[in-house]
Each structure stands twice: as C-alpha cells, then as structure tokens.
Amino acid sequence: MEIPIDNTETNQYKKLDAIIQKYKDTNGMLITILKDAQDIFGYLPMKVQSYISQKLDIPISTINGVVSFYSLFSEEPTGKYTIGVCLGTACYVKGASDIMEAIKEELGLDVGETTSNGMFTLKATRCIGACGLAPVITINDDVYGRLSPSDIPSIIHKYTKNM
Ligand code: FES
C-alpha cells in the first residue's frame, strides 16, 4: 500500500533547506534561520529544531537554548494573533501587570496559552523599545501604547469582529 506523502510538510522542508543553504556559511545567522523556519512552520517543534541542528551541525541543546531564550520563538502552535504584553521596567512601573490581568480575564487565558478557537496566544515580552508609550502591548505587528485595562476589550474586539 502506498504511503501518502504530506505535500505541505515536504514543501515546508524544501523551503527550509533553501534558507539553510543560503545562510549556512555565514556566521551569526542562527536566529535568522530560526525566524525564517518559524515563518514557514508557524512554530518550532522539536523535530524542526533537530532538523536544523543536523543540517548546521550545531548541537540540539544550543538550538533549543536559543529557541527557549527568545520570546519571539514558540515551540507550541500559536494562535492567529499573538498578543505580547511588555513586562520591561518602564511598562511594569506604568501598570503592565494590570494590562496583563485585563487580557487574561478578557480571553480566559494564562501566559503561554492559546484560545481554544486558535485565535489568540498570550505572551509576556521583554522591552520592545517603545518605552515612551508604556505600557505597551503588541498584537502580531500592531503596537498599542499608553494603555489602561479598560482599553483591552475594544482592542481585542477589533480582531474578533470578523471571525
Ligand atoms: S519597557 Fe516596555 S517598551 Fe520598553
């Protein structure tokens, strides 16, 4: 019996091979490769990390150390929208923890979790360099600043209204 080939996955690995080929001889490109790999697969499961480890001849512990260190990377499937709550110092002193609580309450989520409908993943981030707008959150590439907890429901609603 013929084993069905997952074309999607084959294509994803072909794209990853092209990225690795492009950067493998340049030092300091591991984060770029991991970022591109995450764009291809949506997240960085262990099998993708170990594939990159073999292709680049870098220990899996090093790859996983980088993936775990940067909040940019996820080892679990993430929602369509990733909400990043900045917990850097400037945001923290301006009430980031209240913003975080408001989002948790609005979505019924804890940090690192994804809503059951696959729409939102909640993350805590380090300073994103927008301290003048503290407290700040990001939703994918959108940045929201000078927030108060009461702003959260209407911001979330922008993303859910076309569901
Ligand atoms: S501390 Fe939040 S943007 Fe800098």
Backbone and ligand atoms as CSV (ligand in chain L), in Angstrom:
chain,resi,resn,atom,element,x,y,z
A,1,MET,N,N,0.839,-1.202,0.000
A,1,MET,CA,C,0.000,0.000,0.000
A,1,MET,C,C,0.877,1.256,0.000
A,2,GLU,N,N,0.459,2.193,-0.790
A,2,GLU,CA,C,1.261,3.410,-0.907
A,2,GLU,C,C,1.081,4.304,0.329
A,3,ILE,N,N,2.187,4.825,0.817
A,3,ILE,CA,C,2.092,5.716,1.973
A,3,ILE,C,C,1.859,7.145,1.477
A,4,PRO,N,N,0.776,7.760,1.945
A,4,PRO,CA,C,0.530,9.128,1.459
A,4,PRO,C,C,1.631,10.088,1.899
A,5,ILE,N,N,2.053,10.937,0.974
A,5,ILE,CA,C,3.092,11.919,1.322
A,5,ILE,C,C,2.419,13.238,1.655
A,6,ASP,N,N,2.832,13.792,2.753
A,6,ASP,CA,C,2.278,15.087,3.142
A,6,ASP,C,C,2.999,16.182,2.356
A,7,ASN,N,N,2.342,16.597,1.266
A,7,ASN,CA,C,2.982,17.590,0.395
A,7,ASN,C,C,3.279,18.883,1.114
A,8,THR,N,N,2.372,19.240,2.022
A,8,THR,CA,C,2.583,20.501,2.727
A,8,THR,C,C,3.898,20.449,3.478
A,9,GLU,N,N,4.081,19.339,4.214
A,9,GLU,CA,C,5.296,19.225,5.023
A,9,GLU,C,C,6.532,19.115,4.129
A,10,THR,N,N,6.428,18.362,3.037
A,10,THR,CA,C,7.568,18.252,2.119
A,10,THR,C,C,7.964,19.627,1.601
A,11,ASN,N,N,6.954,20.407,1.224
A,11,ASN,CA,C,7.249,21.758,0.730
A,11,ASN,C,C,7.862,22.637,1.812
A,12,GLN,N,N,7.386,22.469,3.037
A,12,GLN,CA,C,7.936,23.273,4.133
A,12,GLN,C,C,9.420,22.956,4.319
A,13,TYR,N,N,9.759,21.661,4.265
A,13,TYR,CA,C,11.173,21.297,4.443
A,13,TYR,C,C,12.021,21.741,3.251
A,14,LYS,N,N,11.416,21.739,2.055
A,14,LYS,CA,C,12.159,22.243,0.878
A,14,LYS,C,C,12.507,23.721,1.076
A,15,LYS,N,N,11.520,24.473,1.570
A,15,LYS,CA,C,11.764,25.909,1.807
A,15,LYS,C,C,12.837,26.084,2.873
A,16,LEU,N,N,12.760,25.253,3.923
A,16,LEU,CA,C,13.743,25.362,4.996
A,16,LEU,C,C,15.143,25.022,4.469
A,17,ASP,N,N,15.225,23.999,3.611
A,17,ASP,CA,C,16.528,23.646,3.021
A,17,ASP,C,C,17.131,24.835,2.268
A,18,ALA,N,N,16.265,25.552,1.545
A,18,ALA,CA,C,16.758,26.710,0.768
A,18,ALA,C,C,17.289,27.792,1.705
A,19,ILE,N,N,16.596,27.992,2.813
A,19,ILE,CA,C,17.038,29.012,3.798
A,19,ILE,C,C,18.397,28.593,4.397
A,20,ILE,N,N,18.480,27.317,4.777
A,20,ILE,CA,C,19.717,26.829,5.397
A,20,ILE,C,C,20.874,26.956,4.407
A,21,GLN,N,N,20.596,26.587,3.165
A,21,GLN,CA,C,21.625,26.685,2.126
A,21,GLN,C,C,22.125,28.128,1.980
A,22,LYS,N,N,21.173,29.053,2.043
A,22,LYS,CA,C,21.502,30.468,1.841
A,22,LYS,C,C,22.405,31.001,2.958
A,23,TYR,N,N,22.150,30.558,4.208
A,23,TYR,CA,C,22.837,31.187,5.342
A,23,TYR,C,C,23.903,30.325,6.015
A,24,LYS,N,N,24.002,29.053,5.632
A,24,LYS,CA,C,24.793,28.140,6.470
A,24,LYS,C,C,26.276,28.499,6.571
A,25,ASP,N,N,26.807,29.189,5.561
A,25,ASP,CA,C,28.229,29.519,5.622
A,25,ASP,C,C,28.503,30.907,6.199
A,26,THR,N,N,27.441,31.555,6.684
A,26,THR,CA,C,27.620,32.889,7.269
A,26,THR,C,C,27.472,32.788,8.778
A,27,ASN,N,N,28.433,33.317,9.499
A,27,ASN,CA,C,28.361,33.266,10.961
A,27,ASN,C,C,27.230,34.136,11.489
A,28,GLY,N,N,26.701,33.745,12.623
A,28,GLY,CA,C,25.724,34.587,13.320
A,28,GLY,C,C,24.342,34.603,12.681
A,29,MET,N,N,24.049,33.604,11.836
A,29,MET,CA,C,22.746,33.624,11.162
A,29,MET,C,C,21.736,32.661,11.783
A,30,LEU,N,N,22.081,32.062,12.925
A,30,LEU,CA,C,21.180,31.060,13.501
A,30,LEU,C,C,19.798,31.648,13.799
A,31,ILE,N,N,19.777,32.855,14.372
A,31,ILE,CA,C,18.476,33.439,14.728
A,31,ILE,C,C,17.657,33.723,13.466
A,32,THR,N,N,18.332,34.190,12.424
A,32,THR,CA,C,17.627,34.442,11.157
A,32,THR,C,C,17.042,33.141,10.614
A,33,ILE,N,N,17.834,32.072,10.658
A,33,ILE,CA,C,17.345,30.779,10.155
A,33,ILE,C,C,16.142,30.310,10.976
A,34,LEU,N,N,16.254,30.446,12.316
A,34,LEU,CA,C,15.152,30.005,13.177
A,34,LEU,C,C,13.899,30.845,12.937
A,35,LYS,N,N,14.113,32.134,12.739
A,35,LYS,CA,C,12.968,33.030,12.494
A,35,LYS,C,C,12.276,32.641,11.186
A,36,ASP,N,N,13.085,32.406,10.144
A,36,ASP,CA,C,12.500,32.010,8.855
A,36,ASP,C,C,11.814,30.650,8.972
A,37,ALA,N,N,12.429,29.740,9.736
A,37,ALA,CA,C,11.820,28.420,9.930
A,37,ALA,C,C,10.474,28.564,10.629
A,38,GLN,N,N,10.412,29.465,11.609
A,38,GLN,CA,C,9.137,29.669,12.313
A,38,GLN,C,C,8.086,30.264,11.378
A,39,ASP,N,N,8.528,31.144,10.470
A,39,ASP,CA,C,7.580,31.696,9.494
A,39,ASP,C,C,7.026,30.584,8.590
A,40,ILE,N,N,7.872,29.605,8.271
A,40,ILE,CA,C,7.447,28.516,7.390
A,40,ILE,C,C,6.487,27.559,8.112
A,41,PHE,N,N,6.857,27.150,9.330
A,41,PHE,CA,C,6.091,26.110,10.028
A,41,PHE,C,C,5.038,26.682,10.985
A,42,GLY,N,N,5.138,27.980,11.278
A,42,GLY,CA,C,4.198,28.586,12.224
A,42,GLY,C,C,4.696,28.528,13.655
A,43,TYR,N,N,5.582,27.586,13.948
A,43,TYR,CA,C,6.204,27.449,15.262
A,43,TYR,C,C,7.424,26.542,15.096
A,44,LEU,N,N,8.143,26.282,16.175
A,44,LEU,CA,C,9.382,25.496,16.057
A,44,LEU,C,C,9.314,24.223,16.900
A,45,PRO,N,N,8.599,23.209,16.400
A,45,PRO,CA,C,8.557,21.949,17.145
A,45,PRO,C,C,9.946,21.317,17.209
A,46,MET,N,N,10.107,20.369,18.133
A,46,MET,CA,C,11.427,19.755,18.347
A,46,MET,C,C,11.957,19.114,17.063
A,47,LYS,N,N,11.074,18.543,16.238
A,47,LYS,CA,C,11.598,17.873,15.030
A,47,LYS,C,C,12.195,18.886,14.049
A,48,VAL,N,N,11.660,20.090,14.013
A,48,VAL,CA,C,12.255,21.119,13.146
A,48,VAL,C,C,13.587,21.582,13.738
A,49,GLN,N,N,13.609,21.742,15.065
A,49,GLN,CA,C,14.870,22.143,15.713
A,49,GLN,C,C,15.946,21.094,15.458
A,50,SER,N,N,15.565,19.817,15.543
A,50,SER,CA,C,16.606,18.800,15.370
A,50,SER,C,C,17.041,18.697,13.899
A,51,TYR,N,N,16.133,18.967,12.965
A,51,TYR,CA,C,16.496,19.004,11.546
A,51,TYR,C,C,17.543,20.106,11.313
A,52,ILE,N,N,17.289,21.288,11.883
A,52,ILE,CA,C,18.227,22.407,11.725
A,52,ILE,C,C,19.560,22.068,12.389
A,53,SER,N,N,19.471,21.432,13.548
A,53,SER,CA,C,20.686,21.028,14.272
A,53,SER,C,C,21.568,20.125,13.402
A,54,GLN,N,N,20.922,19.137,12.752
A,54,GLN,CA,C,21.696,18.208,11.901
A,54,GLN,C,C,22.279,18.928,10.681
A,55,LYS,N,N,21.450,19.732,10.048
A,55,LYS,CA,C,21.902,20.402,8.816
A,55,LYS,C,C,23.039,21.391,9.074
A,56,LEU,N,N,22.998,22.046,10.239
A,56,LEU,CA,C,24.026,23.060,10.522
A,56,LEU,C,C,25.168,22.490,11.355
A,57,ASP,N,N,24.971,21.234,11.805
A,57,ASP,CA,C,25.960,20.599,12.664
A,57,ASP,C,C,26.193,21.436,13.943
A,58,ILE,N,N,25.075,21.852,14.524
A,58,ILE,CA,C,25.104,22.591,15.800
A,58,ILE,C,C,24.340,21.728,16.797
A,59,PRO,N,N,24.853,21.550,18.037
A,59,PRO,CA,C,24.150,20.676,18.987
A,59,PRO,C,C,22.700,21.128,19.218
A,60,ILE,N,N,21.812,20.149,19.355
A,60,ILE,CA,C,20.397,20.460,19.589
A,60,ILE,C,C,20.218,21.288,20.866
A,61,SER,N,N,21.103,21.069,21.851
A,61,SER,CA,C,20.982,21.828,23.106
A,61,SER,C,C,21.211,23.321,22.852
A,62,THR,N,N,22.103,23.642,21.919
A,62,THR,CA,C,22.355,25.047,21.579
A,62,THR,C,C,21.131,25.646,20.881
A,63,ILE,N,N,20.599,24.892,19.907
A,63,ILE,CA,C,19.425,25.376,19.170
A,63,ILE,C,C,18.271,25.599,20.150
A,64,ASN,N,N,18.016,24.593,20.997
A,64,ASN,CA,C,16.885,24.697,21.919
A,64,ASN,C,C,17.103,25.813,22.942
A,65,GLY,N,N,18.362,26.045,23.321
A,65,GLY,CA,C,18.667,27.131,24.245
A,65,GLY,C,C,18.261,28.481,23.642
A,66,VAL,N,N,18.560,28.667,22.358
A,66,VAL,CA,C,18.209,29.923,21.681
A,66,VAL,C,C,16.680,30.043,21.568
A,67,VAL,N,N,16.049,28.948,21.158
A,67,VAL,CA,C,14.580,28.974,20.979
A,67,VAL,C,C,13.883,29.281,22.305
A,68,SER,N,N,14.382,28.687,23.400
A,68,SER,CA,C,13.732,28.910,24.705
A,68,SER,C,C,14.012,30.321,25.238
A,69,PHE,N,N,15.166,30.880,24.877
A,69,PHE,CA,C,15.557,32.177,25.450
A,69,PHE,C,C,14.736,33.332,24.871
A,70,TYR,N,N,14.512,33.305,23.566
A,70,TYR,CA,C,13.851,34.450,22.917
A,70,TYR,C,C,12.337,34.249,22.871
A,71,SER,N,N,11.619,35.261,23.392
A,71,SER,CA,C,10.154,35.140,23.414
A,71,SER,C,C,9.572,35.170,22.000
A,72,LEU,N,N,10.384,35.621,21.054
A,72,LEU,CA,C,9.990,35.631,19.644
A,72,LEU,C,C,9.652,34.222,19.132
A,73,PHE,N,N,10.300,33.214,19.722
A,73,PHE,CA,C,10.123,31.846,19.236
A,73,PHE,C,C,9.100,31.082,20.069
A,74,SER,N,N,8.392,30.177,19.391
A,74,SER,CA,C,7.427,29.350,20.100
A,74,SER,C,C,7.629,27.886,19.726
A,75,GLU,N,N,7.596,27.035,20.753
A,75,GLU,CA,C,7.721,25.592,20.499
A,75,GLU,C,C,6.344,24.928,20.374
A,76,GLU,N,N,5.303,25.703,20.619
A,76,GLU,CA,C,3.937,25.185,20.517
A,76,GLU,C,C,3.239,25.941,19.390
A,77,PRO,N,N,2.199,25.306,18.777
A,77,PRO,CA,C,1.443,26.042,17.766
A,77,PRO,C,C,0.850,27.299,18.397
A,78,THR,N,N,0.900,28.396,17.692
A,78,THR,CA,C,0.355,29.631,18.253
A,78,THR,C,C,-0.931,30.010,17.520
A,79,GLY,N,N,-1.682,30.931,18.132
A,79,GLY,CA,C,-2.927,31.382,17.533
A,79,GLY,C,C,-2.663,32.272,16.330
A,80,LYS,N,N,-3.742,32.639,15.656
A,80,LYS,CA,C,-3.631,33.537,14.504
A,80,LYS,C,C,-2.999,34.863,14.941
A,81,TYR,N,N,-3.340,35.311,16.144
A,81,TYR,CA,C,-2.781,36.552,16.680
A,81,TYR,C,C,-2.019,36.259,17.966
A,82,THR,N,N,-0.778,36.735,18.034
A,82,THR,CA,C,-0.016,36.614,19.275
A,82,THR,C,C,-0.027,37.963,19.977
A,83,ILE,N,N,-0.529,37.963,21.201
A,83,ILE,CA,C,-0.545,39.190,21.994
A,83,ILE,C,C,0.693,39.166,22.884
A,84,GLY,N,N,1.537,40.165,22.746
A,84,GLY,CA,C,2.731,40.267,23.588
A,84,GLY,C,C,2.546,41.413,24.571
A,85,VAL,N,N,2.600,41.107,25.851
A,85,VAL,CA,C,2.494,42.160,26.868
A,85,VAL,C,C,3.904,42.461,27.353
A,86,CYS,N,N,4.352,43.695,27.149
A,86,CYS,CA,C,5.712,44.045,27.560
A,86,CYS,C,C,5.786,44.143,29.077
A,87,LEU,N,N,6.702,43.375,29.645
A,87,LEU,CA,C,6.910,43.433,31.096
A,87,LEU,C,C,8.274,44.039,31.413
A,88,GLY,N,N,8.808,44.828,30.468
A,88,GLY,CA,C,10.043,45.564,30.740
A,88,GLY,C,C,9.801,46.590,31.842
A,89,THR,N,N,10.878,47.181,32.342
A,89,THR,CA,C,10.776,48.040,33.534
A,89,THR,C,C,9.808,49.208,33.344
A,90,ALA,N,N,9.956,49.942,32.221
A,90,ALA,CA,C,9.109,51.132,32.020
A,90,ALA,C,C,7.640,50.735,31.965
A,91,CYS,N,N,7.338,49.657,31.269
A,91,CYS,CA,C,5.949,49.210,31.172
A,91,CYS,C,C,5.462,48.697,32.519
A,92,TYR,N,N,6.349,48.016,33.217
A,92,TYR,CA,C,5.952,47.450,34.506
A,92,TYR,C,C,5.535,48.544,35.479
A,93,VAL,N,N,6.365,49.620,35.556
A,93,VAL,CA,C,6.032,50.677,36.518
A,93,VAL,C,C,4.789,51.459,36.087
A,94,LYS,N,N,4.440,51.367,34.808
A,94,LYS,CA,C,3.232,52.061,34.339
A,94,LYS,C,C,2.008,51.139,34.328
A,95,GLY,N,N,2.130,49.977,34.955
A,95,GLY,CA,C,0.924,49.153,35.142
A,95,GLY,C,C,0.760,47.988,34.186
A,96,ALA,N,N,1.869,47.459,33.641
A,96,ALA,CA,C,1.757,46.333,32.703
A,96,ALA,C,C,1.065,45.119,33.321
A,97,SER,N,N,1.239,44.929,34.631
A,97,SER,CA,C,0.619,43.736,35.217
A,97,SER,C,C,-0.909,43.867,35.243
A,98,ASP,N,N,-1.416,45.101,35.364
A,98,ASP,CA,C,-2.879,45.278,35.296
A,98,ASP,C,C,-3.385,45.020,33.877
A,99,ILE,N,N,-2.573,45.429,32.894
A,99,ILE,CA,C,-2.930,45.170,31.486
A,99,ILE,C,C,-2.959,43.663,31.242
A,100,MET,N,N,-1.941,42.997,31.757
A,100,MET,CA,C,-1.882,41.540,31.602
A,100,MET,C,C,-3.118,40.891,32.214
A,101,GLU,N,N,-3.501,41.324,33.415
A,101,GLU,CA,C,-4.675,40.743,34.077
A,101,GLU,C,C,-5.931,40.987,33.251
A,102,ALA,N,N,-6.052,42.185,32.672
A,102,ALA,CA,C,-7.245,42.508,31.877
A,102,ALA,C,C,-7.334,41.590,30.652
A,103,ILE,N,N,-6.184,41.301,30.038
A,103,ILE,CA,C,-6.193,40.422,28.852
A,103,ILE,C,C,-6.518,38.989,29.258
A,104,LYS,N,N,-5.914,38.557,30.358
A,104,LYS,CA,C,-6.198,37.190,30.839
A,104,LYS,C,C,-7.690,37.018,31.096
A,105,GLU,N,N,-8.269,38.054,31.719
A,105,GLU,CA,C,-9.694,37.980,32.051
A,105,GLU,C,C,-10.550,38.012,30.782
A,106,GLU,N,N,-10.182,38.888,29.855
A,106,GLU,CA,C,-10.966,39.032,28.620
A,106,GLU,C,C,-10.971,37.731,27.809
A,107,LEU,N,N,-9.827,37.058,27.761
A,107,LEU,CA,C,-9.707,35.871,26.898
A,107,LEU,C,C,-9.753,34.546,27.670
A,108,GLY,N,N,-9.744,34.609,28.997
A,108,GLY,CA,C,-9.734,33.368,29.782
A,108,GLY,C,C,-8.468,32.567,29.551
A,109,LEU,N,N,-7.346,33.249,29.459
A,109,LEU,CA,C,-6.069,32.611,29.113
A,109,LEU,C,C,-5.018,32.892,30.166
A,110,ASP,N,N,-4.025,32.033,30.226
A,110,ASP,CA,C,-2.842,32.346,31.013
A,110,ASP,C,C,-1.681,32.566,30.040
A,111,VAL,N,N,-0.569,33.100,30.533
A,111,VAL,CA,C,0.589,33.354,29.669
A,111,VAL,C,C,1.068,32.029,29.057
A,112,GLY,N,N,1.329,32.059,27.763
A,112,GLY,CA,C,1.807,30.854,27.066
A,112,GLY,C,C,0.678,30.027,26.492
A,113,GLU,N,N,-0.574,30.395,26.807
A,113,GLU,CA,C,-1.699,29.593,26.315
A,113,GLU,C,C,-2.311,30.209,25.059
A,114,THR,N,N,-3.074,29.354,24.359
A,114,THR,CA,C,-3.769,29.776,23.143
A,114,THR,C,C,-5.264,29.520,23.327
A,115,THR,N,N,-6.100,30.437,22.863
A,115,THR,CA,C,-7.550,30.233,22.999
A,115,THR,C,C,-7.974,28.986,22.224
A,116,SER,N,N,-9.044,28.341,22.668
A,116,SER,CA,C,-9.445,27.072,22.050
A,116,SER,C,C,-9.870,27.269,20.588
A,117,ASN,N,N,-10.252,28.479,20.204
A,117,ASN,CA,C,-10.615,28.698,18.790
A,117,ASN,C,C,-9.393,29.027,17.930
A,118,GLY,N,N,-8.196,28.970,18.532
A,118,GLY,CA,C,-6.968,29.195,17.760
A,118,GLY,C,C,-6.738,30.648,17.369
A,119,MET,N,N,-7.464,31.569,17.982
A,119,MET,CA,C,-7.326,32.983,17.582
A,119,MET,C,C,-6.155,33.692,18.267
A,120,PHE,N,N,-6.018,33.532,19.592
A,120,PHE,CA,C,-5.054,34.337,20.333
A,120,PHE,C,C,-4.100,33.482,21.175
A,121,THR,N,N,-2.826,33.881,21.155
A,121,THR,CA,C,-1.836,33.328,22.079
A,121,THR,C,C,-1.337,34.491,22.924
A,122,LEU,N,N,-1.197,34.259,24.214
A,122,LEU,CA,C,-0.751,35.329,25.109
A,122,LEU,C,C,0.694,35.087,25.547
A,123,LYS,N,N,1.511,36.135,25.387
A,123,LYS,CA,C,2.917,36.027,25.791
A,123,LYS,C,C,3.334,37.246,26.583
A,124,ALA,N,N,4.344,37.064,27.419
A,124,ALA,CA,C,4.992,38.201,28.075
A,124,ALA,C,C,6.270,38.463,27.295
A,125,THR,N,N,6.591,39.735,27.068
A,125,THR,CA,C,7.813,40.039,26.324
A,125,THR,C,C,8.734,40.947,27.149
A,126,ARG,N,N,9.976,41.018,26.699
A,126,ARG,CA,C,10.908,41.999,27.255
A,126,ARG,C,C,10.640,43.331,26.559
A,127,CYS,N,N,11.394,44.353,26.935
A,127,CYS,CA,C,11.238,45.693,26.351
A,127,CYS,C,C,11.277,45.610,24.824
A,128,ILE,N,N,10.314,46.251,24.181
A,128,ILE,CA,C,10.303,46.249,22.710
A,128,ILE,C,C,10.797,47.584,22.157
A,129,GLY,N,N,11.334,48.436,23.038
A,129,GLY,CA,C,11.926,49.691,22.583
A,129,GLY,C,C,10.917,50.799,22.363
A,130,ALA,N,N,9.729,50.663,22.955
A,130,ALA,CA,C,8.711,51.714,22.809
A,130,ALA,C,C,8.337,52.234,24.199
A,131,CYS,N,N,9.351,52.397,25.052
A,131,CYS,CA,C,9.104,52.724,26.466
A,131,CYS,C,C,8.318,54.024,26.628
A,132,GLY,N,N,8.489,54.972,25.688
A,132,GLY,CA,C,7.765,56.244,25.772
A,132,GLY,C,C,6.259,56.046,25.692
A,133,LEU,N,N,5.840,54.880,25.192
A,133,LEU,CA,C,4.402,54.589,25.058
A,133,LEU,C,C,3.898,53.671,26.169
A,134,ALA,N,N,4.731,53.422,27.171
A,134,ALA,CA,C,4.388,52.439,28.208
A,134,ALA,C,C,3.050,52.757,28.891
A,135,PRO,N,N,2.280,51.738,29.254
A,135,PRO,CA,C,2.526,50.315,29.000
A,135,PRO,C,C,2.074,49.910,27.594
A,136,VAL,N,N,2.798,48.976,27.036
A,136,VAL,CA,C,2.662,48.631,25.620
A,136,VAL,C,C,2.290,47.162,25.450
A,137,ILE,N,N,1.418,46.908,24.470
A,137,ILE,CA,C,1.234,45.523,24.021
A,137,ILE,C,C,1.401,45.482,22.506
A,138,THR,N,N,1.705,44.295,21.993
A,138,THR,CA,C,1.718,44.098,20.544
A,138,THR,C,C,0.717,43.002,20.217
A,139,ILE,N,N,0.083,43.138,19.074
A,139,ILE,CA,C,-0.752,42.050,18.547
A,139,ILE,C,C,-0.242,41.819,17.130
A,140,ASN,N,N,0.448,40.707,16.945
A,140,ASN,CA,C,1.258,40.493,15.731
A,140,ASN,C,C,2.114,41.748,15.499
A,141,ASP,N,N,1.944,42.450,14.372
A,141,ASP,CA,C,2.813,43.607,14.116
A,141,ASP,C,C,2.216,44.935,14.608
A,142,ASP,N,N,1.044,44.900,15.188
A,142,ASP,CA,C,0.413,46.145,15.663
A,142,ASP,C,C,0.883,46.450,17.085
A,143,VAL,N,N,1.138,47.745,17.345
A,143,VAL,CA,C,1.596,48.164,18.674
A,143,VAL,C,C,0.543,49.079,19.300
A,144,TYR,N,N,0.195,48.823,20.551
A,144,TYR,CA,C,-0.744,49.670,21.286
A,144,TYR,C,C,-0.054,50.185,22.535
A,145,GLY,N,N,-0.118,51.510,22.756
A,145,GLY,CA,C,0.579,52.072,23.908
A,145,GLY,C,C,-0.295,52.967,24.751
A,146,ARG,N,N,0.290,53.416,25.867
A,146,ARG,CA,C,-0.402,54.257,26.870
A,146,ARG,C,C,-1.749,53.650,27.225
A,147,LEU,N,N,-1.716,52.368,27.532
A,147,LEU,CA,C,-2.965,51.629,27.742
A,147,LEU,C,C,-3.431,51.693,29.180
A,148,SER,N,N,-4.735,51.539,29.332
A,148,SER,CA,C,-5.269,51.249,30.659
A,148,SER,C,C,-6.090,49.971,30.502
A,149,PRO,N,N,-6.339,49.270,31.601
A,149,PRO,CA,C,-7.055,47.989,31.480
A,149,PRO,C,C,-8.392,48.124,30.747
A,150,SER,N,N,-9.031,49.283,30.871
A,150,SER,CA,C,-10.354,49.433,30.234
A,150,SER,C,C,-10.265,49.506,28.703
A,151,ASP,N,N,-9.039,49.709,28.160
A,151,ASP,CA,C,-8.878,49.734,26.692
A,151,ASP,C,C,-8.908,48.331,26.088
A,152,ILE,N,N,-8.659,47.335,26.910
A,152,ILE,CA,C,-8.408,45.986,26.367
A,152,ILE,C,C,-9.604,45.385,25.615
A,153,PRO,N,N,-10.831,45.409,26.175
A,153,PRO,CA,C,-11.930,44.754,25.438
A,153,PRO,C,C,-12.106,45.288,24.024
A,154,SER,N,N,-12.023,46.619,23.828
A,154,SER,CA,C,-12.261,47.138,22.477
A,154,SER,C,C,-11.115,46.782,21.534
A,155,ILE,N,N,-9.896,46.708,22.062
A,155,ILE,CA,C,-8.764,46.300,21.201
A,155,ILE,C,C,-8.960,44.854,20.748
A,156,ILE,N,N,-9.294,43.987,21.691
A,156,ILE,CA,C,-9.498,42.569,21.333
A,156,ILE,C,C,-10.648,42.448,20.326
A,157,HIS,N,N,-11.665,43.256,20.533
A,157,HIS,CA,C,-12.854,43.180,19.668
A,157,HIS,C,C,-12.501,43.466,18.200
A,158,LYS,N,N,-11.506,44.343,17.981
A,158,LYS,CA,C,-11.096,44.642,16.595
A,158,LYS,C,C,-10.698,43.381,15.855
A,159,TYR,N,N,-10.115,42.431,16.596
A,159,TYR,CA,C,-9.600,41.211,15.953
A,159,TYR,C,C,-10.640,40.102,15.901
A,160,THR,N,N,-11.663,40.207,16.751
A,160,THR,CA,C,-12.656,39.119,16.781
A,160,THR,C,C,-13.894,39.455,15.961
A,161,LYS,N,N,-14.056,40.722,15.586
A,161,LYS,CA,C,-15.334,41.083,14.968
A,161,LYS,C,C,-15.537,40.451,13.593
A,162,ASN,N,N,-14.451,40.092,12.894
A,162,ASN,CA,C,-14.618,39.478,11.570
A,162,ASN,C,C,-14.449,37.964,11.591
A,163,MET,N,N,-14.560,37.387,12.782
A,163,MET,CA,C,-14.356,35.928,12.879
A,163,MET,C,C,-15.397,35.149,12.099
L,1,FES,S1,S,9.753,48.555,28.822
L,1,FES,FE1,FE,8.016,48.194,27.590
L,1,FES,S2,S,8.598,49.057,25.695
L,1,FES,FE2,FE,10.340,49.351,26.941
